[in-house]
Amino acid sequence: MDYQNVTLSIPKEILKKAKILAIERGWSLSGLMSRLLEESVTKQDAYCQAREHHLKVLEKLDLGTGGRVDWSREDLYER
């Protein structure tokens, strides 16, 4: 995997806590940031794949309405 150096602007208090967190885990600050970003990107990729899959399933779903809705919300929840 190729790496790219970046410059970040982080509030001092957050940076201080992040350094402590990295030390507690036995990682460098760079390693902590890399892991957190990788986790975030992996979750987003999984979400996008699941969303695309479910949208394809919904396209094939036939509710028998022919795209028309002949009822209102009030009809459904009549008291």
C-alpha beads as a LAMMPS data file, in Angstrom:
LAMMPS data file: protein, C-alpha beads

79 atoms
78 bonds

1 atom types
1 bond types

-500.0 500.0 xlo xhi
-500.0 500.0 ylo yhi
-500.0 500.0 zlo zhi

Masses

1 110.0

Atoms # bond

1 1 1 0.000 0.000 0.000
2 1 1 1.344 3.436 -0.885
3 1 1 1.268 6.146 1.742
4 1 1 0.728 9.896 1.466
5 1 1 1.710 12.418 4.119
6 1 1 -1.007 14.914 5.060
7 1 1 -1.216 17.956 7.291
8 1 1 -4.158 18.183 9.678
9 1 1 -5.441 20.996 11.809
10 1 1 -6.817 19.521 15.022
11 1 1 -7.920 21.328 18.183
12 1 1 -5.162 21.067 20.811
13 1 1 -7.346 19.367 23.413
14 1 1 -8.467 16.692 20.923
15 1 1 -4.860 16.147 19.818
16 1 1 -3.746 15.729 23.425
17 1 1 -6.449 13.120 24.084
18 1 1 -5.703 11.357 20.797
19 1 1 -2.020 11.065 21.710
20 1 1 -2.956 9.534 25.062
21 1 1 -5.334 7.115 23.351
22 1 1 -2.634 6.084 20.873
23 1 1 -0.137 5.494 23.699
24 1 1 -2.680 3.416 25.642
25 1 1 -3.168 1.208 22.590
26 1 1 0.537 0.969 21.869
27 1 1 0.208 2.783 18.546
28 1 1 1.643 5.929 17.082
29 1 1 -0.656 8.877 16.504
30 1 1 -0.290 8.253 12.780
31 1 1 -1.242 4.593 13.281
32 1 1 -4.291 5.575 15.329
33 1 1 -5.468 8.036 12.689
34 1 1 -4.880 5.508 9.903
35 1 1 -6.846 2.814 11.700
36 1 1 -9.743 5.144 12.498
37 1 1 -9.916 6.430 8.925
38 1 1 -9.685 2.908 7.511
39 1 1 -12.502 1.748 9.800
40 1 1 -14.672 4.682 8.756
41 1 1 -14.053 4.116 5.043
42 1 1 -14.655 0.360 5.384
43 1 1 -17.997 0.962 7.124
44 1 1 -19.035 3.481 4.471
45 1 1 -18.117 1.066 1.664
46 1 1 -20.118 -1.718 3.314
47 1 1 -23.094 0.617 3.750
48 1 1 -22.976 1.653 0.081
49 1 1 -22.805 -1.961 -1.078
50 1 1 -25.736 -2.950 1.148
51 1 1 -27.737 0.068 -0.033
52 1 1 -27.163 -0.770 -3.696
53 1 1 -28.116 -4.396 -3.071
54 1 1 -31.353 -3.464 -1.318
55 1 1 -32.281 -0.890 -3.958
56 1 1 -31.934 -3.614 -6.610
57 1 1 -34.158 -5.901 -4.541
58 1 1 -36.759 -3.134 -4.199
59 1 1 -36.762 -2.537 -7.972
60 1 1 -37.860 -6.156 -8.459
61 1 1 -40.490 -6.041 -5.722
62 1 1 -44.073 -5.949 -6.969
63 1 1 -46.609 -4.709 -4.438
64 1 1 -49.452 -5.087 -6.887
65 1 1 -50.323 -1.384 -6.904
66 1 1 -49.080 -0.640 -10.396
67 1 1 -47.448 2.454 -8.934
68 1 1 -50.767 3.921 -7.801
69 1 1 -51.805 4.642 -4.246
70 1 1 -55.589 4.834 -3.886
71 1 1 -55.626 5.374 -0.143
72 1 1 -54.521 8.069 2.242
73 1 1 -52.718 7.831 5.528
74 1 1 -55.939 8.733 7.296
75 1 1 -57.692 5.769 5.620
76 1 1 -55.085 3.424 7.025
77 1 1 -55.252 4.799 10.546
78 1 1 -58.989 5.337 10.810
79 1 1 -60.101 5.270 14.434

Bonds

1 1 1 2
2 1 2 3
3 1 3 4
4 1 4 5
5 1 5 6
6 1 6 7
7 1 7 8
8 1 8 9
9 1 9 10
10 1 10 11
11 1 11 12
12 1 12 13
13 1 13 14
14 1 14 15
15 1 15 16
16 1 16 17
17 1 17 18
18 1 18 19
19 1 19 20
20 1 20 21
21 1 21 22
22 1 22 23
23 1 23 24
24 1 24 25
25 1 25 26
26 1 26 27
27 1 27 28
28 1 28 29
29 1 29 30
30 1 30 31
31 1 31 32
32 1 32 33
33 1 33 34
34 1 34 35
35 1 35 36
36 1 36 37
37 1 37 38
38 1 38 39
39 1 39 40
40 1 40 41
41 1 41 42
42 1 42 43
43 1 43 44
44 1 44 45
45 1 45 46
46 1 46 47
47 1 47 48
48 1 48 49
49 1 49 50
50 1 50 51
51 1 51 52
52 1 52 53
53 1 53 54
54 1 54 55
55 1 55 56
56 1 56 57
57 1 57 58
58 1 58 59
59 1 59 60
60 1 60 61
61 1 61 62
62 1 62 63
63 1 63 64
64 1 64 65
65 1 65 66
66 1 66 67
67 1 67 68
68 1 68 69
69 1 69 70
70 1 70 71
71 1 71 72
72 1 72 73
73 1 73 74
74 1 74 75
75 1 75 76
76 1 76 77
77 1 77 78
78 1 78 79
